[in-house]
Amino acid sequence: MNQEFKLKKIVIGHNQFFGVNHLSASRGAITSAYFSDLKNVLNMIQIAYDHGAEGVMMSTHERSAPISEMIISDTKLSRKLVVYPLLPYVQKYVVAANEKGMLNVVIDALSGTNFSSKMKLLMSGGKGIIGNEINSILSAMISLELKSFKNLRVEAVFLHDVFTDLALALGLKDIFEFYIEEIQDSYGACGAFATKNLPYLLEQFSEWGLNAPVVMTHFNKNGFQMNPSRKACEEILQVALSSIRQILLISGTFEHPIP
């Protein structure tokens, strides 16, 4: 990975666009309704960009594709705004897998691609689905997840903390190595990681001899989603700032008044 990689200093969060509010479900419903009009999403991104936010975090939610199209349609944003995808959008897979099974989830996901894309994805992922080879499955699913961001400036792709922290708990060093290489080789971007346990992530990367990661994690006064504790996260941050390549800090839910 190019050592000159730099995260943008201010990155717009995506939760409000998708109606996610960890403090209030009712406020989340209000923002979901407001931003269901994608013109409001684009307007908010334009205002934020004009005030110094040069990046936007974007989950692979079903709304990400039309939002991406609107960003591409804006000449200034399409050239200068950096998008940081967060994949996968876990909820859709959990719900769908429970209803249909994982194989049918992949087949359904392929329905939106053309024939050649289907064949490419099936060739890369079919063996994994049948033979339970996790790297092949991951490669195919990453391709599916990133379809919406094809023509945007993508400099880093974050693996969702559910998968990061699960792989950490199981000691799956190979998964981290594969993900970093796959994102770099296939998409020319940095393979980055979201986590709810920064101390353990850094400890494992050090033990495994992996280069310091690009990290997205939580810091806030309430210690919300800071594991094992706010104190432990703050202490490791002070120690690790010299070695972490880049860190995107999440302070929690930011309440912006809706016009």
Buried (B, 14 or more C-beta within 10 A) or exposed (E): BEEEBEBBEEBBBBBBBBBBBEEEEEBBEBBBEBBEEBEBBBBBBBEBBEEEBBBBBBBBBEBBEEBBBBBBEBEEBBEEBBBBBBBBBBEBBEEBBEEEEBEEBBBEBBEEBEEEBBEBBBEBBBBBBEEEEBBBBBBBBBBBBBBBBEEBBBBBBBBBBBBBBEBBEEEBBEBBBBBBEBBBEEBEBBBBBBBBBBBBBBBBBEEEEEEBBBBBBBBBEEBBBBBEEBEBBBEBBEEBEEEBBBBBEBEBBEEEEEE
